[in-house]
Amino acid sequence: MAFPSKFTKFDKSILAKISWLIIDDVEFIKLSELMKLRLSKFEDISEFMLALDVLFALEKIELKESEGQIKYVK
């Protein structure tokens, strides 16, 4: 159920779900806090992580490993 196809509707795809990980008016957020806020919107943790991977590949987020934070890139 990762990407839209003739078998997977767009609203059920990971491309539609990445918008749930973007929080307006926030530059940094701890990964643990983001999980508390949004994990329930995903079927499981692997789908949540895939959405983060897509945002990272699109260069919409950066990971600050030393602080466990995500930085939203404008």
mmCIF file of the C-alpha atoms, coordinates in Angstrom:
data_MODEL
# 
_entry.id   MODEL 
# 
loop_
_atom_site.group_PDB 
_atom_site.id 
_atom_site.type_symbol 
_atom_site.label_atom_id 
_atom_site.label_alt_id 
_atom_site.label_comp_id 
_atom_site.label_asym_id 
_atom_site.label_entity_id 
_atom_site.label_seq_id 
_atom_site.pdbx_PDB_ins_code 
_atom_site.Cartn_x 
_atom_site.Cartn_y 
_atom_site.Cartn_z 
_atom_site.occupancy 
_atom_site.B_iso_or_equiv 
_atom_site.pdbx_formal_charge 
_atom_site.auth_seq_id 
_atom_site.auth_comp_id 
_atom_site.auth_asym_id 
_atom_site.auth_atom_id 
_atom_site.pdbx_PDB_model_num 
ATOM 1  C CA . MET A 1 1  ? 0.000  0.000  0.000   1.00 0.00 ? 1  MET A CA 1 
ATOM 2  C CA . ALA A 1 2  ? 2.954  2.314  -0.525  1.00 0.00 ? 2  ALA A CA 1 
ATOM 3  C CA . PHE A 1 3  ? 2.351  4.054  -3.810  1.00 0.00 ? 3  PHE A CA 1 
ATOM 4  C CA . PRO A 1 4  ? -0.791 4.724  -5.833  1.00 0.00 ? 4  PRO A CA 1 
ATOM 5  C CA . SER A 1 5  ? -1.641 2.242  -8.561  1.00 0.00 ? 5  SER A CA 1 
ATOM 6  C CA . LYS A 1 6  ? -4.710 0.809  -10.162 1.00 0.00 ? 6  LYS A CA 1 
ATOM 7  C CA . PHE A 1 7  ? -5.022 -1.383 -7.049  1.00 0.00 ? 7  PHE A CA 1 
ATOM 8  C CA . THR A 1 8  ? -4.194 1.275  -4.439  1.00 0.00 ? 8  THR A CA 1 
ATOM 9  C CA . LYS A 1 9  ? -6.191 4.498  -4.300  1.00 0.00 ? 9  LYS A CA 1 
ATOM 10 C CA . PHE A 1 10 ? -4.215 7.690  -3.829  1.00 0.00 ? 10 PHE A CA 1 
ATOM 11 C CA . ASP A 1 11 ? -5.813 8.455  -0.448  1.00 0.00 ? 11 ASP A CA 1 
ATOM 12 C CA . LYS A 1 12 ? -4.603 5.057  0.832   1.00 0.00 ? 12 LYS A CA 1 
ATOM 13 C CA . SER A 1 13 ? -1.064 5.545  -0.491  1.00 0.00 ? 13 SER A CA 1 
ATOM 14 C CA . ILE A 1 14 ? 1.989  6.763  1.386   1.00 0.00 ? 14 ILE A CA 1 
ATOM 15 C CA . LEU A 1 15 ? 2.066  9.899  -0.779  1.00 0.00 ? 15 LEU A CA 1 
ATOM 16 C CA . ALA A 1 16 ? -1.242 11.006 0.699   1.00 0.00 ? 16 ALA A CA 1 
ATOM 17 C CA . LYS A 1 17 ? -0.181 10.116 4.238   1.00 0.00 ? 17 LYS A CA 1 
ATOM 18 C CA . ILE A 1 18 ? 3.073  12.117 4.286   1.00 0.00 ? 18 ILE A CA 1 
ATOM 19 C CA . SER A 1 19 ? 1.023  15.266 4.787   1.00 0.00 ? 19 SER A CA 1 
ATOM 20 C CA . TRP A 1 20 ? 0.125  13.997 8.282   1.00 0.00 ? 20 TRP A CA 1 
ATOM 21 C CA . LEU A 1 21 ? 3.785  14.333 9.285   1.00 0.00 ? 21 LEU A CA 1 
ATOM 22 C CA . ILE A 1 22 ? 4.073  17.982 8.351   1.00 0.00 ? 22 ILE A CA 1 
ATOM 23 C CA . ILE A 1 23 ? 3.195  20.266 11.244  1.00 0.00 ? 23 ILE A CA 1 
ATOM 24 C CA . ASP A 1 24 ? 2.664  23.941 10.415  1.00 0.00 ? 24 ASP A CA 1 
ATOM 25 C CA . ASP A 1 25 ? 4.565  26.687 12.209  1.00 0.00 ? 25 ASP A CA 1 
ATOM 26 C CA . VAL A 1 26 ? 7.120  24.251 13.660  1.00 0.00 ? 26 VAL A CA 1 
ATOM 27 C CA . GLU A 1 27 ? 10.754 24.236 12.580  1.00 0.00 ? 27 GLU A CA 1 
ATOM 28 C CA . PHE A 1 28 ? 12.016 21.411 14.830  1.00 0.00 ? 28 PHE A CA 1 
ATOM 29 C CA . ILE A 1 29 ? 10.229 18.512 16.504  1.00 0.00 ? 29 ILE A CA 1 
ATOM 30 C CA . LYS A 1 30 ? 11.512 15.534 18.459  1.00 0.00 ? 30 LYS A CA 1 
ATOM 31 C CA . LEU A 1 31 ? 10.871 12.249 16.713  1.00 0.00 ? 31 LEU A CA 1 
ATOM 32 C CA . SER A 1 32 ? 9.259  10.852 19.878  1.00 0.00 ? 32 SER A CA 1 
ATOM 33 C CA . GLU A 1 33 ? 6.867  13.809 20.011  1.00 0.00 ? 33 GLU A CA 1 
ATOM 34 C CA . LEU A 1 34 ? 5.947  13.406 16.334  1.00 0.00 ? 34 LEU A CA 1 
ATOM 35 C CA . MET A 1 35 ? 5.240  9.734  16.963  1.00 0.00 ? 35 MET A CA 1 
ATOM 36 C CA . LYS A 1 36 ? 2.931  10.587 19.874  1.00 0.00 ? 36 LYS A CA 1 
ATOM 37 C CA . LEU A 1 37 ? 1.060  13.112 17.732  1.00 0.00 ? 37 LEU A CA 1 
ATOM 38 C CA . ARG A 1 38 ? 0.728  11.210 14.465  1.00 0.00 ? 38 ARG A CA 1 
ATOM 39 C CA . LEU A 1 39 ? 1.491  7.479  14.758  1.00 0.00 ? 39 LEU A CA 1 
ATOM 40 C CA . SER A 1 40 ? -2.186 6.666  15.236  1.00 0.00 ? 40 SER A CA 1 
ATOM 41 C CA . LYS A 1 41 ? -2.890 7.938  11.701  1.00 0.00 ? 41 LYS A CA 1 
ATOM 42 C CA . PHE A 1 42 ? -0.778 5.111  10.221  1.00 0.00 ? 42 PHE A CA 1 
ATOM 43 C CA . GLU A 1 43 ? -1.470 1.395  10.058  1.00 0.00 ? 43 GLU A CA 1 
ATOM 44 C CA . ASP A 1 44 ? 1.817  0.542  11.788  1.00 0.00 ? 44 ASP A CA 1 
ATOM 45 C CA . ILE A 1 45 ? 5.287  1.866  12.586  1.00 0.00 ? 45 ILE A CA 1 
ATOM 46 C CA . SER A 1 46 ? 6.733  0.678  9.273   1.00 0.00 ? 46 SER A CA 1 
ATOM 47 C CA . GLU A 1 47 ? 4.256  2.828  7.343   1.00 0.00 ? 47 GLU A CA 1 
ATOM 48 C CA . PHE A 1 48 ? 5.133  5.794  9.576   1.00 0.00 ? 48 PHE A CA 1 
ATOM 49 C CA . MET A 1 49 ? 8.853  5.262  8.908   1.00 0.00 ? 49 MET A CA 1 
ATOM 50 C CA . LEU A 1 50 ? 8.245  4.917  5.166   1.00 0.00 ? 50 LEU A CA 1 
ATOM 51 C CA . ALA A 1 51 ? 6.471  8.288  5.181   1.00 0.00 ? 51 ALA A CA 1 
ATOM 52 C CA . LEU A 1 52 ? 9.466  9.817  6.972   1.00 0.00 ? 52 LEU A CA 1 
ATOM 53 C CA . ASP A 1 53 ? 11.783 8.233  4.386   1.00 0.00 ? 53 ASP A CA 1 
ATOM 54 C CA . VAL A 1 54 ? 9.771  9.766  1.548   1.00 0.00 ? 54 VAL A CA 1 
ATOM 55 C CA . LEU A 1 55 ? 9.896  13.223 3.156   1.00 0.00 ? 55 LEU A CA 1 
ATOM 56 C CA . PHE A 1 56 ? 13.651 12.829 3.650   1.00 0.00 ? 56 PHE A CA 1 
ATOM 57 C CA . ALA A 1 57 ? 14.157 11.723 0.021   1.00 0.00 ? 57 ALA A CA 1 
ATOM 58 C CA . LEU A 1 58 ? 12.127 14.742 -1.142  1.00 0.00 ? 58 LEU A CA 1 
ATOM 59 C CA . GLU A 1 59 ? 14.377 16.926 1.058   1.00 0.00 ? 59 GLU A CA 1 
ATOM 60 C CA . LYS A 1 60 ? 11.423 18.224 3.070   1.00 0.00 ? 60 LYS A CA 1 
ATOM 61 C CA . ILE A 1 61 ? 12.955 17.160 6.388   1.00 0.00 ? 61 ILE A CA 1 
ATOM 62 C CA . GLU A 1 62 ? 16.434 16.786 7.828   1.00 0.00 ? 62 GLU A CA 1 
ATOM 63 C CA . LEU A 1 63 ? 17.406 14.567 10.740  1.00 0.00 ? 63 LEU A CA 1 
ATOM 64 C CA . LYS A 1 64 ? 19.450 15.949 13.620  1.00 0.00 ? 64 LYS A CA 1 
ATOM 65 C CA . GLU A 1 65 ? 20.619 12.613 15.004  1.00 0.00 ? 65 GLU A CA 1 
ATOM 66 C CA . SER A 1 66 ? 22.506 13.981 17.996  1.00 0.00 ? 66 SER A CA 1 
ATOM 67 C CA . GLU A 1 67 ? 19.335 15.636 19.303  1.00 0.00 ? 67 GLU A CA 1 
ATOM 68 C CA . GLY A 1 68 ? 16.761 13.133 18.019  1.00 0.00 ? 68 GLY A CA 1 
ATOM 69 C CA . GLN A 1 69 ? 14.982 15.918 16.169  1.00 0.00 ? 69 GLN A CA 1 
ATOM 70 C CA . ILE A 1 70 ? 13.513 16.459 12.764  1.00 0.00 ? 70 ILE A CA 1 
ATOM 71 C CA . LYS A 1 71 ? 13.961 19.804 11.065  1.00 0.00 ? 71 LYS A CA 1 
ATOM 72 C CA . TYR A 1 72 ? 11.348 20.882 8.549   1.00 0.00 ? 72 TYR A CA 1 
ATOM 73 C CA . VAL A 1 73 ? 12.964 22.389 5.467   1.00 0.00 ? 73 VAL A CA 1 
ATOM 74 C CA . LYS A 1 74 ? 11.116 25.304 3.893   1.00 0.00 ? 74 LYS A CA 1 
# 
